Amino acid sequence: MAGQILTVVELTADNVEDVLAVAPSSEQLRHVNPVAWYVARSAYQQVWHPVGLATADGEVVGFAEWAYDDSDGTYNLGGIVIDHRHQGRGLGRAALDALVAHLRGRPVPGDIALTVHADNERARGLYERYGFTATGEVMEGELVMVLGRS
Ligand SMILES: CC(C)(COP(=O)(O)OP(=O)(O)OC[C@H]1O[C@@H](n2cnc3c(N)ncnc32)[C@H](O)[C@@H]1OP(=O)(O)O)[C@@H](O)C(=O)NCCC(=O)NCCS
């Protein structure tokens, strides 16, 4: 489905409960942690930045986190989840549009990478069709993919 637009939103006192309500299906929890896991980790390890993904009318329908690795100048994306009640409508692709624009708008330029389980066909297919390419590396059991520059 084309034409879906999402916006990256920072977590605030007002939206944090909506962000924490974003959930994959129980079957998908073998591919990602619960959103609360990422949010809690970010509070104690100042590495990953958690963000919400909101529709034009402000509804939070997704979650992701990003981190900048200054050892190789790469932005890493992780924990990408579209709430299971909203999946299959093109929001996964819209989430990538929003996240890539968000990272490319940061003052320090860098490549964009993520990791995905080899058997997560839905996510892997989405990333491949979007332009991510497997580097051949495997990190903690997941395939490393990098977004080619257009
Ligand atoms: C992966 C995820 C973010 C994609 O979100 P989504 O709302 O399903 O995404 P879309 O509707 O944009 O669909 C993405 C693609 O998957 C395809 N697709 C839809 N349902 C599918 C299914 N059951 N199996 C395989 N592909 C499927 C769509 O045709 C679409 O193809 P396109 O890239 O050519 O447009 C979402 O499924 C999710 O949150 N999964 C659980 C968490 C997860 O695994 N995250 C990734 C961690 S690396």
PDBQT file of the ligand as one rigid body, heavy atoms in Angstrom, charges set to zero:
ROOT
HETATM    1  C1  LIG A 201       8.465  -5.874  10.204  1.00  0.00    +0.000 C 
HETATM    2  C2  LIG A 201       7.326  -4.881  10.433  1.00  0.00    +0.000 C 
HETATM    3  C3  LIG A 201       7.884  -3.637  11.107  1.00  0.00    +0.000 C 
HETATM    4  C4  LIG A 201       6.727  -4.507   9.085  1.00  0.00    +0.000 C 
HETATM    5  O1  LIG A 201       5.579  -3.724   9.324  1.00  0.00    +0.000 OA
HETATM    6  P1  LIG A 201       4.260  -3.898   8.418  1.00  0.00    +0.000 P 
HETATM    7  O2  LIG A 201       3.233  -2.941   8.887  1.00  0.00    +0.000 OA
HETATM    8  O3  LIG A 201       3.900  -5.320   8.340  1.00  0.00    +0.000 OA
HETATM    9  O4  LIG A 201       4.880  -3.385   7.054  1.00  0.00    +0.000 OA
HETATM   10  P2  LIG A 201       4.206  -3.146   5.641  1.00  0.00    +0.000 P 
HETATM   11  O5  LIG A 201       2.719  -3.203   5.695  1.00  0.00    +0.000 OA
HETATM   12  O6  LIG A 201       4.878  -1.914   5.127  1.00  0.00    +0.000 OA
HETATM   13  O7  LIG A 201       4.663  -4.433   4.849  1.00  0.00    +0.000 OA
HETATM   14  C5  LIG A 201       6.026  -4.656   4.636  1.00  0.00    +0.000 C 
HETATM   15  C6  LIG A 201       6.205  -5.621   3.482  1.00  0.00    +0.000 C 
HETATM   16  O8  LIG A 201       5.923  -6.949   3.961  1.00  0.00    +0.000 OA
HETATM   17  C7  LIG A 201       4.999  -7.589   3.087  1.00  0.00    +0.000 C 
HETATM   18  N1  LIG A 201       4.193  -8.462   3.926  1.00  0.00    +0.000 N 
HETATM   19  C8  LIG A 201       3.029  -8.184   4.502  1.00  0.00    +0.000 A 
HETATM   20  N2  LIG A 201       2.622  -9.243   5.221  1.00  0.00    +0.000 NA
HETATM   21  C9  LIG A 201       3.571 -10.202   5.084  1.00  0.00    +0.000 A 
HETATM   22  C10 LIG A 201       3.736 -11.518   5.589  1.00  0.00    +0.000 A 
HETATM   23  N3  LIG A 201       2.829 -12.073   6.384  1.00  0.00    +0.000 N 
HETATM   24  N4  LIG A 201       4.861 -12.200   5.231  1.00  0.00    +0.000 NA
HETATM   25  C11 LIG A 201       5.795 -11.654   4.430  1.00  0.00    +0.000 A 
HETATM   26  N5  LIG A 201       5.690 -10.396   3.930  1.00  0.00    +0.000 NA
HETATM   27  C12 LIG A 201       4.583  -9.692   4.259  1.00  0.00    +0.000 A 
HETATM   28  C13 LIG A 201       4.229  -6.459   2.453  1.00  0.00    +0.000 C 
HETATM   29  O9  LIG A 201       3.748  -6.833   1.170  1.00  0.00    +0.000 OA
HETATM   30  C14 LIG A 201       5.256  -5.347   2.337  1.00  0.00    +0.000 C 
HETATM   31  O10 LIG A 201       5.987  -5.480   1.151  1.00  0.00    +0.000 OA
HETATM   32  P3  LIG A 201       6.711  -4.217   0.416  1.00  0.00    +0.000 P 
HETATM   33  O11 LIG A 201       7.986  -3.981   1.167  1.00  0.00    +0.000 OA
HETATM   34  O12 LIG A 201       6.958  -4.673  -0.978  1.00  0.00    +0.000 OA
HETATM   35  O13 LIG A 201       5.769  -3.061   0.491  1.00  0.00    +0.000 OA
HETATM   36  C15 LIG A 201       6.196  -5.494  11.303  1.00  0.00    +0.000 C 
HETATM   37  O14 LIG A 201       5.700  -6.647  10.689  1.00  0.00    +0.000 OA
HETATM   38  C16 LIG A 201       6.616  -5.790  12.729  1.00  0.00    +0.000 C 
HETATM   39  O15 LIG A 201       6.533  -4.929  13.626  1.00  0.00    +0.000 OA
HETATM   40  N6  LIG A 201       7.038  -7.063  12.988  1.00  0.00    +0.000 N 
HETATM   41  C17 LIG A 201       7.392  -7.502  14.339  1.00  0.00    +0.000 C 
HETATM   42  C18 LIG A 201       8.690  -6.878  14.827  1.00  0.00    +0.000 C 
HETATM   43  C19 LIG A 201       9.856  -7.177  13.905  1.00  0.00    +0.000 C 
HETATM   44  O16 LIG A 201      10.090  -8.287  13.480  1.00  0.00    +0.000 OA
HETATM   45  N7  LIG A 201      10.610  -6.092  13.626  1.00  0.00    +0.000 N 
HETATM   46  C20 LIG A 201      11.788  -6.162  12.797  1.00  0.00    +0.000 C 
HETATM   47  C21 LIG A 201      12.973  -6.393  13.654  1.00  0.00    +0.000 C 
HETATM   48  S1  LIG A 201      14.469  -6.443  12.672  1.00  0.00    +0.000 SA
ENDROOT
TORSDOF 0
